Amino acid sequence: MSASTARRTLLAVFLVLSAVGCSHGGEQPARGPEAPDVRPLSGATASTYADAVRLHDREERAVAACMSARGQTYTAQPRTASARGEETNPYGLLTVRKATQDGYGIVGEYLYRRSTPVPASEPHQAAWQRALTGTPAHRVSLRLPDGVSLAYSTDGCVARARTELYGADWNTVEPVTVGLANRVLDAVEKDPDYLAAVRRWSSCMTKAGHPSKDLQASRQAVDSRLQQAASDETALRALGNDEIRTARADAECQADTGLSEAVRDVQQAVEKRLLTAADRKTVARYVADRRKALAAVNA
């Protein structure tokens, strides 16, 4: 996509979203300080979009150089995830400001992905695939803290590029840290105090005319309507309006019931209970490796 086309695309997305939310933005006074953006491991695995793109691009260039050295052609792939994807809170926590501007981000993300389709994959010979992802003889298997099993080969260009960028232990440190974050998230969402906080929020949502049993219910309701609305611009705009109204009520109920603060308190207790000294050392290593990689990229 050319720069001018990208600017037109972003402008089109902005105009549609502005029209969708025009009856809600800027009409009500601020509700005080925004609630904390609570994320597992004190946000260790969170990233700004700009940082994610820089690291992705550097890693892709390293993969391409490795493949070239092995006599293979590899085209560096653009990062297709949006800034919205980087910023979405894993618990479903939402600020009034964000809800007013973008709702849950569902219609906005659809418009973004419609304007930036994922590059089509091409078939490649077995030798190319071995060079990229490695061989069975160098296969390593990991059992992550959240129960997920992962395997990769250390001699592939993907693994080599990640090691070059982040350090020798990154292919283990990164997935284990993500697994720890997922384990914390799962434990928080099962905690009695968390469930009580969600019930308070749910009662507020019912009173506001948007019954929702959990933090994903309203999002799922919007998402379920998207496929049909996507083929009709009028229906898509109506869905966007509904999304913003619902998301704003959601965010206001979260603020009124102190949901973010409750999640923060539960998460602190869960992490104190679940994380071992070795776990915390792994997370610290992850943060240090990533910080070092960013410094190198930005140098």
N, C-alpha and C positions, 0 to 999 in steps of 0.2 A: 504494500500500500504506500503511495507517495505521501509526502508530508502534507500537501494541500488536501488530498483526499482524507487523510486522517483528521485534519482540522475540521473539514466539512462534516465528517462523521460525528466527531465529538460535539460539534455545534448542534447537529440534528438531535442527538441524544439529549443535550441540555435543553433544547427548546421543547421537546416532547415532555421531558420531566418537569420543566417549568410550567407547562400548560396543565399537566396532570395535577400539580400541587399548588396552583396559583391561588386557590380559594382558602388555603390554609397557612401559607408562609407569611410570617411577620405580623400577624394580626393579634397575637396574644403576647402578653409580657413574659419575660423570662421567668422561670420558676426557681431561680436561685442557682447555686453552684451545681454543676452536673455531677451525677453519681460516678463513683469510680468504675473504671473499665477493668473488671476483675477477670483474670486469666490464669490458668494453671501455671505453677512454678514461677509465680510473680512475673508472668509474661515473658519468660525466658525464650519461648519458641515463637513469640510474636515478632512481626517484622513490618517495617514501613514498605510500601509498594516500591519506592525508589530504590531502597536497599535490595529488595528481592530481585528487581530487574538487573541491577548492577552485578550481583553475584551470579544470577542465572546466565547473563551474557558472558561473563568471564569463564564460567564453567563450560559453556558451549564452545567457546573458542579453544579451550584446552582439549576438549574432546575432538574437535576438528583437527587440531595439530597432531594429536596422538594417532588419529586414523590416517592422516596423511603420511606420517612416518611409517605406518604399516602398509602403505601402498593402497589405501582405501580412500574413496571420496566421501566426505561427510559434510552436509550443509548445516551450519549452526541454526538451530531452531529458535524462533522468537518465543518469548514468554507470553502465553495466551491468557493466563489468569488476569483478572482485573484488579484494580486497587480496592474495589469493593470486597472482593474475595479475601484480600489480606486483612481487611479491617473488621469483618464480621465477627462479632463476639461469639465464642464457642458455646456459651450458656444461653445465648439468645438475649443478652442484656442489650438495652437500647436507650439512647438519649432522646429527649424531646426534639432537640435540634436535628439530629440525624433522621428521626422519623418524619419530621416535617419536610425535610429536603428530599428524602429518598425512600420513604416508607421502610419496607424490609429489604429493599434493593432487588426485589424479584423481577419486576417489570424492567427496571433499569438494567439489570444484568442480562435479561433477554435481549434488550435493544443493543447492548454492548456486544454480545456474542453474535447477534445477527449481522452487525456491521464489521466484525472481525472474525470471520470463520477460521476454524482450526485448519492448518495446512494439511492437505491430504497425504497420507502415508504412502510410501512407495515400496514395492517388493524388493528384497535384496537377497543375494546369494548367502549361503551358509557361512562362507569365509568372512563376509562383511559383518554378519551378526556376531560371529565369534570374536572378531576384532573389537566390536563395540561393547558387548556385554560379558565376554570372557568364556572360558572353557570349563567343563565339568571337573577337570582335574584340580582346578583352583577354586572350587565352590566352597563357600562358607555359609553355614546356617545359623540363624539367631532366633532365640525365643524371647520376645520382647516382654516388658513388664505388664502390658495389657493383655497378654495371652496370644498375640499375633505372632505367626512364624514368618520369618523373612530369610531369603537366600540371595546371595550375589556371588559373583566370581571376581577375585581380586586382580586377575590379569586382563580384565576388559578395560577399554578406554574410558568408560563412564566412571568406574571405580578409580582408575588412575588419575583422572581429571579432578575428582573430588578430593583425593589425597593431596594432589598438587596444590589445590586452592586452600583447603582447610587444615591439612595436617594428616599424619599417619593414622590416627585413630578415628578419623571422622566417620568412616563407613560403619563404625560400630557406635560411636558416641551419639551421632545424630539420630538414628532410629531408636536407640534406647531412651534418649531424652524425650522424643515424641511419644514413645510408649508410656513413659512415666507421666507425661502430661495427660494422656488419655486415661490412665489409671486413676489419676486424681479427679479428673472430670467425672468419670463414672461413679466414683465413691461419693463425691459431693452430691450428685443428682439422686443418690439413694439415701442420703442422710435425712433423718427425721426432721431436723431443724430446717433443712432446705425445703423439704416437702411441705412443711407448715408455712414457710414464707411463700411458696408458690400457691398454696391454697388461699392465702390472704390476697395475693395478686389476682387470682382467678375470680374471687368474689367481687373484687373491684371491676374486673372486666365484664362480668355478668351485669353489674349495675350500670355499666357504661353502654350496654347493648351489644357487646361483643363476647359472648360466652366462649371461654377457652379453658380447657382442662389443664393444659401445660403450655410451656413457652414456645413450643413448636406448632401448636394446633392452628393458630391464626395464619402462620406462614404457610402451612400445608394447605389450608383452605384457599389461599391466594394462588399457590402453585398449581393446585388441581384445576383451577379455572383458566390457567394460562394457555394451555394447548389449544383450547377452543377459541379463546380471545385473540390469539396470535395472528389468525388469518383475517382479522377485521380490525382496522385501525380505530374505529369508533368504540368497539368493544374493548380494545386494548387500553384506550384512554380511560374508559369507564372503570376498568379493572384497576388501573393505576390510581385513580381517585379513591376507589374503595380501599386499596392497599394503604394509601397514606392516611386515610381516616382511621383505619383499624390500627395501624402502627402507632399513630399519635396517641390514641387511647391506651394502647399497650404501654408506651413509654411513660405516659402520665400515671398510669396505675403502678408501674414499677417505681416511679419517683415517690408517689404518695404512700406506698407500702414499705418503702425502704428496702426494696428487693436486692439491689446491688450490694448494699451494706451487709445484708443478711448472708448473701452468697460469699462475700469476702470473709466474714467471720467463720462460716462453715468451712470454707476452703483452708483457712489458716489452721483450723483444728485438724482437718483431714490430713494436710501435709505434715503436720507435726507428728501425727500418728503413723502415717504410712511410709514416709521417706526415711530411709536409713542414711547413715553417714556416707556410705558408698554412693547412694543415689545422689545426694547433694553434691558430692565431688564430681560425679558425671555431669550434672547440670552445670556446675561451675566451669568444667572443661569445655562443654558445649558453648557456653557464652564467651569464654576466652578465645576459642578457636574461631568462632564466627566474627568476633570483634577484630581479630588479627587479619582475617580474610578481607573484611571491609576496609581496614586500613590500607591493605595492599592494593585493593581495587581502586580506592580513592586517591592513592599516592600519585 
